[in-house]
Amino acid sequence: VQCDSLVGGAATYLLLGVQELQAPALGVTILVAPAQATVFQLQATGAQGAPGTGVAMAPLPIPSDPAFLGIEVFLQAVAVDPGAPGGLVSASNGLAVTVCP
């Protein structure tokens, strides 16, 4: 999973969960239910503090196990962004992924 156009060097959090949500928090809309989510802490590359220069990546391995077929997971990135409208964080669109054969 790759998140780009972040603030350079920004602390970034990738939410991965099995339940969707649409809840306002910190000036953005959170789209992954945090109670059931796994949160991966990432660090954006790019020039420290430079808007739009940051990229954060995380591998998303999918086990080769038939038990995972048909499971849908939801992802969203949230990054520290003092230039965001709320002055705290910016968030990506949500992503839904269904495991297929």
N, C-alpha and C positions, 0 to 999 in steps of 0.2 A: 504494500500500500504506500503510495507516495502522496504527500501533501506539499503543494508548492505555493508560491506567491505569499509566503509568510514574512514576518519581520525577521531579518537576519539575526541568528543566535537565540531566537525566542524559545522559551520553554513551551513545549507542545505536548498535548495529551491526546492519545487515540483511544476513543471509547469503542468497545466491541461488546455487543450484547445480543440477547435473543428476544428482546422485547422493545418495540417502538415506543416513542414518547414524543409529545410536543409540549414542552414546558419552558416558560421564560425563566432565565437565570443569568445573572451577571451581564444583562444587556443583550443576550443572544437567545435563540431558541434551541434548547437541548433536545435532540431527536433520538437518543438511546437511553433507555431507562437505567439510571446509574446504579440502582440497588442490585441489579442482576448483571451489571457490566464488569468486564475486565478493563482496567485502565493501564495503558502502556505510556510511560513517560519517555518522551523523545526530546532531542535538542535540534533545532533547525540549524542548518548550515548558513552561510552567507555572511556578509559584512554586518557586524554587531549593530543592531538598531536600525539598519537600513530597510525601509519598507519594500516589500515585494521581492527581496533577494534571497529569502530563506526557503530551504527545502528540508523536509523531514521524511524519513522512510522507515518502514518496519516490514519485516517479512511476515507473510500470512500463510504459513504452511497448512495444507489441508490433508489430514490423515487419509491414507488409502484403506479406508474401512467402510464397508457397506452401511454400517450403523449411522454414518453421517449423511447419507443420501437424503435429499429433500429438506434438510435443515436450513432454515433461513437465519442469517445473522445480520445485524445492523451495525454500521460504523459511522463515526463522526470524529473529526479532528477539532480540537479547541486549543488555541494558542494565545499566550500572553501578548497583548497588543495595546500599548498605551495610546495609539492613534485611532483605535476603534471608536465608533460613535459613543459607546458607554465608557470609554477610556480604560477598560480592563482587559477584555479578551475579544477575539474574533473566532468565529466558528465556520466550519465548512458546511456544505450541503450534506445531507445524510446519504448513505449508500446502503442498499439492501443487496445481499449476496445469497443465492441459493446454491447449495452444493449439488451438483449434477454428476451423473456417471461419465 
